[in-house]
């Protein structure tokens, strides 16, 4: 599929390609400090909610000119608004909870990053984050946590919950994940959706993981030619987390079913 040609869902078999980060990780610290070193690449970060991405973005914001970092809701009204190429050109970092279809044109000439996380761990962290009063003012899914127990939230079929839970990582990497956007898409099987997400992962310079965040964080810092911190910062870490063992067995079974594609995607990503 030509990712510059628009919506073409004739899925082709995946050919395993080396991630570009394997080349970029060979950049030495001395080359970063050299006055003749090439300028750092633009970073495009497809940020999946509750995968430790805020820690990365806030570090970059602390090290780069403030007006060179664009993130989250600074530039995009959800759902489905596309990025404006003319507006994006001035930024060194473009980060947000956008879908692949919204940033695919930017990947080829950028250092592109996404992080994946164990699906159940991700949504349990999301639930705790959504209990925040400020979040509940802004997002429907967060407001649902004020009305639903953790087990009820994890098994809810409310649209605002479904879009954040049901194979969200797969949807975000295959296309985008908001309910209205999912409904606009042509009908496709789970196998086709997963195949798209796997193929799109291969276009990223780095596919990182929450459980290897410190290592992957340093790869990004190196690629951006920034000084490596002695301590890898973490933002918005969940306090008093909800653990899988806190859920009913039936809830866990439901979650594993509604996020089955995300588990397959995670396993595939770890094999790259």
N, C-alpha and C positions, 0 to 999 in steps of 0.2 A: 504493500500500500504506500502510495506517495503521500507523506504526511503534509505536503504543501498543497494538495489538490482538493482539500475539503473532505466532505463526508463520503468515504468509500469503505463499505463494510464487507467487502469480499476478502475474508480473512485468509491469509496464506500461512502455511506451516512455518513455525518459528525456526530460524537458524541461530544457533547460539553464537553471539559475537562478544568479543572482549569489551568490557566497559572502558570508556575513555579515561576513567580515573586511574587505571593501571599505568597509563602513560604519564598523566599529570602528577601522580604520586612520586615520580622519579625526580621532580624538580628539587634541587638542593636548596638548603637555607642560604648558602652563599650567593646563589643566583638571585634569590629574593632581594638581597642587600646590595647587589651590584647596580651601579648607576646606569649600566647599559642594558639592564634587564628589560624585557618587554613589559608593557603595561599589563596590569592584572585583567583577567577576563571579566566580562559581566556575569553575574550570578543570577540564575533563574531558579527559584526554590518553590517547588510544588509542595506546599505544606499541608499534610494530612493532620487533622485535629488530634491533639494529645499524642504526638509522637516525639516530643522534646524539641520541636522546631523553634519555639519561642526563644529558647536558650541560645540557639545559633543566631537568630535574627538580632537579638539584643546585643550580642557580642559584636556583630558586624556593625551595628548602629553606633556602638561606642568607639569603634576604630576608624570609621569612615565619615566623611562630611555628612552632616544630618540630611542635607537635601539630596544626597545621592542614594538614599535607601528608601525604597517604597515597599510597604508591607501591609498585609491584611486589608482592612477596610479603607485604607487611604485612597484607593484608586478604583475600587470595584463595588458596584452595587449588586447584591445577589438577588436572584440567581441569573445566570446566563449572559451578563453583559460582557462583551469582548474587550480585550485590552486595545488601546489605541497606539499603533506603532510610533507615531510621531511623538506622543507624550512619553512613551517608554524610553526613547533613545537617550535621554539625558541621565538615566539612572545606572548606577553600578550594581545595585541589588534590587531585584524584583521578586517579592515573596508574597504568597497569599494562599488562601484556601480555595484556589481555583481548580478547575479540572484540566485534564490534558488538552482537551479541544480548545481551551482558551489561551494556551501558551505554546502550542505545538510549533508555531512559526518562529519562535524565539530559541528553540533548543539547539539548532545546528551551529549557531555562532555564539553560544554562551556556554559557560560552565554550569551544567544543570544538575540539580540535586533533588532527591526526595528521600523521606525516611518512612519505613514501615515498622509496625509494631504487632506483637501478639494481639489478635483481634479482641479477645475477652479482656485482657489487661487494658487495652485501649478504651473500651466502652465503660469499664468500671471507673477508670480515671475520669472519663468524660462525665459520668454521672456525678461524681463528687465536685467537679469543676462547675457543673451546671447548678449546683446548690447555692452558688454565689449570687447574692441579691442583684449585683450589677448585671451579671449574665442574664438573669431572669427578666430584667427590663428590656434586654436587647434581642433575645432569641426565643422562639416558640418552644424549641426542644428543652431549653433551660426552664421555662415556665412549667413544663410538664413535670419536672422533678418536684415542684412544690405541691403537686397533687397526687403523685404516684410514689409508692414505695419502690425500693430498688428492684425488687422482683417484678413488680407491675410495670416499671419502666422498661426493663429488659425484655418483657414479653408483649409490650404495647404495639398495636398496629396503627397508632396515630401517624399520619403522614410526616409530621415534624420529627417523630422519633425514628420512623422507618428510614428516612433519608440519612440519618446519622449513624444507624446501626447496620442495616441490611447490606452487607458486602460493600460498605462505603469505600474502603481502600481500592477495591477492584473497580467500582464505578468511577471513582475520581481519576484513576489512571487509564481507564478505557475511554472515558469521555468527560462527564461531569456527573454530579451526584444529587443535586437538588431535585425535589419531587417534580417540579414543573419541567425541568430539563429531562428527567428520566421519561416522563410521559411524552415528550416531543420526539424521542428517539424511535427509530424503526424497531419493530419487535425482533429480538434476537435471543437465541438460546443462552443458557448459562455458559455452555462451552464456548460460544462465540464471544461472549463478554469477557471471559477469562483469557481467551486467546489474544484479544485486543490489548488487555492490560499487560500481559506478558510481553507482547511485541513492543509496546510503548516503553516499558521499563528499559529495554535495550537502547533506547535513544538517550538515556540519561547518562551524564558523566559519572555520577556516583549514586548508587542506591545504598543508603545507610539503614541502620536499624537502631531502635531505641536502646536495646540491650548492649549495643557496641557504640554508644553515642560518643564517648570520649575519643575513641580511635577515629571514628568517622568525622567528628568535629575537627580534629587536627588535619585531616585530609583536606577539608574545605578551606581552613585557614591557610594551609600551605598553597593551595591552588590560587587563592586570592592574594598571595604574597603579603600576608599580614604577619606580625609577630605572634609566635605561638605562646599562649599563656601557660604559666606554670601550673595553674589550677583551671580545669575546665568548668566554666560557670554553668549552673542549672537554674532555670527560672520556672516558676509555677509548679514546683514539685508537689505532688498530692500529699497532703497531711492526713494522717489517720485513714489510709486508703481502705476502700472496700475490696475484699479479697474474694477469689472464686469460692472458697469454702464458706463464705457468708451467704451464698445464694442457695436456694432450694435446688435439689437435683434436677427437677423438671425445668427450672429456669436455665440451668447450665446446658441441658440438652437442647432447649429451644435456641439458645445463643449459638451453639455449635452448628445448628442447622441453618440459621439465618445468616451466618457468616462463613459458611463452608468454602465459598470461593476465595474469601480473604485468606483462609488458612492455606489453600492451595497456592495462592499467589505468593504468600510469605515463604513457603517451602521452595518454590521456584526461584525466588529472588536470592535466597541463601545459596543456591547452587551456581549462581553466575560467577 
